Amino acid sequence: MTADHLFYQQFSLLTDEQKAAVLLVIQTFLGKKQSNKPTAPIPKKRSGYGSLKGKVWMSTDFDAPLEEMKDYME
């Protein structure tokens, strides 16, 4: 029994989903992977100074003394 015959015999026992997975592995192994998914460009992430502009805010009374700390600040 040749390897081709043995492969075909085992392959025919698989479900359609399993056959698709095996074919994907074979195509990947041979370097011929073809994706059915459309490839959209990946948007560039903005980084660096100003990348969070408008997303971070600070309370107007941030530097105001806390009521709980009055005893320690006298």
BALO-381314 format. One record per residue (C-alpha): z, x negated, y; residue in three letters. Coordinates in pm, whole numbers, padded with zeros to 5 digits, always signed. Each point is the difference from the previous one (the first is absolute). Layout:
ZXYALA;...
This chain:
+00000+00000+00000MET;-00106-00151+00332THR;+00214-00004+00310ALA;-00244+00238+00174ASP;+00023+00250-00281HIS;+00379-00024-00010LEU;+00023+00042+00377PHE;-00226+00305-00004TYR;+00198+00153-00286GLN;+00331-00041+00185GLN;-00152+00099+00336PHE;-00128+00328-00142SER;+00356+00100-00092LEU;+00120-00012+00362LEU;+00024+00290+00242THR;-00236+00014+00298ASP;+00277-00118+00231GLU;+00078-00296-00226GLN;-00370-00086-00026LYS;-00026-00007+00380ALA;+00298-00235+00017ALA;-00150-00232-00263VAL;-00333-00006+00184LEU;+00178-00088+00324LEU;+00172-00292-00174VAL;-00330-00120-00144ILE;-00176+00026+00338GLN;+00285-00184+00170THR;-00006-00269-00268PHE;-00373-00048+00049LEU;+00039-00002+00378GLY;-00205+00312+00047LYS;+00269+00237+00114LYS;-00160+00280+00195GLN;+00233+00224+00189SER;-00089+00365+00055ASN;+00237+00010+00292LYS;-00152-00047+00344PRO;+00138-00308+00164THR;+00130+00075+00347ALA;+00081-00285+00233PRO;+00369-00077+00017ILE;+00127+00044+00355PRO;+00151-00310+00155LYS;+00371+00014+00056LYS;+00102-00064+00355ARG;+00261-00269+00019SER;+00154-00223+00258GLY;+00139+00067+00343TYR;-00030+00360+00112GLY;-00086+00138-00343SER;+00289+00250+00017LEU;-00068+00104+00358LYS;+00098+00364+00046GLY;+00175+00020-00339LYS;+00333-00156+00094VAL;+00226+00133+00272TRP;+00343-00084+00130MET;+00251+00238+00155SER;+00043-00028+00379THR;+00376-00048-00042ASP;-00032-00271-00266PHE;+00203-00253+00203ASP;+00259+00252+00119ALA;+00360-00063-00113PRO;+00116+00203-00297LEU;+00291+00238+00040GLU;+00152-00126-00324GLU;+00012-00359+00133MET;+00173+00071+00334LYS;+00336-00130-00127ASP;-00154-00335-00097TYR;-00203-00045+00320MET;+00286+00022+00253GLU;
